[in-house]
Amino acid sequence: MKKYPYLALSILIILFSIIFIPKIINKIRLNDTVTSIRSVKPGLRTLSYININGQNRKIPKFILLNQDSLFISETDYLGKVFLAEFFFSRCPTICPIMNKNMKELYDFYKDEEKFAIASFTIDPEHDTPRVLKLFSENYIENSLKWNFLTGPKSQIFSLANNGFNIFAAANPNIIGGFEHQGYFALIDKNGYLRSRDDKFGNPIVYYLGIDDNNAPIQGIEMLKEDISLLLKEK
């Protein structure tokens, strides 16, 4: 009977290492200074640009295959508000929660012409277009708004860690063999990373893609509000 508290503690430690420790390591490694750049008319709420070391951060260039074996690049998202995440199809921990929440956002905005999603696999050796096609059928009927993307491992890990600054790495010592952060990135129609500010006036940078019972508002509820704000921008 006494083993159960220890089992629960072990699970909590694993979840903490997957979600929070990579973020801490990533911040130290990057040594980036993130600030907010805004131009707001009085009385109007807008979202911050993610300003890193003096520059508003744009999404990096990429060319990857989607679940239909079509080449998709960052230019396919210009003129659209879109969400980006890093996941893998065999993930046994946070990815199913992330994809459940992403599906809720997809359903919420599926009739919006200027909305899209990019899900980048961090396990491209397994997650071929064929595998991603079967996987995507659990969530969507077509790929017009939601691309599940795969390609060279080096490109995807560089895209995650250096492009979006969302930590991802192979780690054979943890469940699933990969560790990554459970964040959604929000990108505006011009390819800039955007976010709302926290209570101290600093940009939150990313939105939590998993559920947090201690949060006053969930990440996907924030996104339902903030995507709508960006869709109204020119």
N, C-alpha and C positions, 0 to 999 in steps of 0.2 A: 504493500500500500504506500510505502514511503517513496517509491521510485517515481510516482507521478509528478510531484512538485519539481523534481530534478529534470524530468522529461520536458515539462512546460518551460522551465528555465532555459534548457538547451535550445528549444524551438525559438524562444525570444532572442537568444544570442545570435542564432543563425540569421533571423530576419533583420536584426540590427546590423549585422555585418554586411548583408546584401544591400540594404537601403542607405544607411547613414555613413558607414566607414568609407566606402568609395567616394562619397561626396567630399568628405574631409580631406582625403588623400588628393583628390583631384584639385581642390582649391589650393592646397599647399604646392602641388606640382606646377600648376599654371601660374600662380602668383599674380592673378589678374585683379585689377581694381574695377569693380562694377559700379557704375553710377547711373543716374537717371537723366535723360535729356527729354524735355517736354516743351511743347509750345501750345499753350492752352488758352482759349478764350474764357474770360470770367464766367463762371456758372456752368461750364461744360466739363464733363469727365472724359478723360482720354487715357490711353495706355502709354507707359514709358517705353522708350527705346532702350535696348540693353547696350550701354556704352562701356566698352572695355578698353582700358588704356587709351582713352581719348577718341575712340572711334565707335560709331554705331555698328553693332555686329550684324552682318548679313549672313544668310546661309551660304555654305560653300558650294562650289560646283561639283556635280556628280553625274555620272551616267551609269545606270544600273538596269537590270532586267526585272520586270514585274511578273506577276503570277501568270500572265498570258504570253510570256516570253517576248514582250515588247520593251524596247529601250525607253527608259524614262529619265529625264534630266531635271535639273532645277528650273530650267526655262518652262517646263510644262506646268509649273505652279505659279508663274508670274501672272498677276491679275487676279489671283485667288488668295483667300485667307485659308491657311492650312495648318494642320497639326502634324508633328513628327514625333515618333517614338522609336526606341530600340528594344527589340524583343527576340525571342527565338521560339520556334513552334513546339519544341520538346520541353520547354521551361516548366518545371513542376512547382514553382513558388509564386512569384509575383505577376508573371505574364498573363495567366488566365484572368486575374483581377483587372489588369491594365486593359486587356482586350475587351472584357465585359464593359468597362467604363467607356472605352473608345467606341464600342458598338452603340452605347446609349447616345453619345454625341453624334455619331453617324446618323442614327435614326432621327435625332432632333433636327439635323440640318440637311437631310438627304434631298430635300426639294429645293435647296439653295444652290443656284447655279455657280456661285463664286466660292464654294467651300470644297475642301478636299483633305485627304489624309495620306501621309506617307509612313509606312511601318517598315523599318529597316531591320532585317535579321542579322544577328551577330553570330549565327551558326550557318554560314553560307554553304559549307561543305555538305551539310545535310539538307538544308532548306533550299533546294533547287526550285526553279519555277514550277515544276510539276507538283512538288510537295506543297509549295505555297498556294498553288491553285486549289488543291484539295482542302488545305487549311482555311483558305479564304471563304470557301463555300459554307463554312459554319457561321459566317458573319454577313456576307453580302451576296447579291445575285450577279453583279457585274463590277468591273474595275474602273468605271468612269470617275468615281469619287475617292476610292480607297485603293491605293497601290501597296502591295506587299513586295518589297524590293530585296534583291539578292545580287551578289557580285563577288569580286575578289575580297578575301578576308582583310588584306592590308588596307584596301580602300575604305571598307566599311568601318574598321576600327579607327582609322584616321578621321573619318567623317564624324564618328561619335566623339572621340576624345579631343580632337583638335578643331573640328568644325563647329559642332554644336556644344562642345564642352560638357557632354553627358557621358559619364564614365562607363566604359564597357571593357571587359577583359576575359580571356579564357582562364579558368582556374579549376584544374582537375580535382582539387581537394574539397570542393563544395558541391552541394546537391545540384545536379544538372550540368556541371562542368563549365559554367559561365557565371560571371557576376556583372551586374549592371544596375543602373539607377532607374527607379520607377517613375520617371518624369515624362511629361508631355511638353514639347516646345511649341509655342504659338508664333506663327510667322504671318506678317501682313502681306498685302497685295504686291508690294515692291520688294519682297524678299528679306525684310528686316525682322529680327527677333523682337518681340514685344511682350510686355507683361504689365499687370497691375502692380501697385505699390503695397508694401506692408504697412502696418500701423505707425511705423517710424518714418515713412516717406521714402523707403528704399524699394527698388523693384524686386519682386519675388523671383524673377528671372524665369523659373520653370514652375509648372503646375503639377502637383502630385497626382499621378495616375492611378494610385491605389487608394483604398479606403482608409481613412484615419478617424477612428471613433472619438479622438480627443480634439479634433478640429471643429471650430464653430461653423465652418462652411467647407464642403468638400471641393477638391480641385475641379471636378467636372461641373459643379454648380457655378464656380467662378468662370469657367470657360464658356458656359452657356450665355453668360452675360457679356464676356469680353470678346468672344467671336462676333457677337452681334454688333458691338461697337466698331470693330475693324471692318465689318462688312459695309458699314455706312460711310467709311472713309473713301475718298477718291483714289 
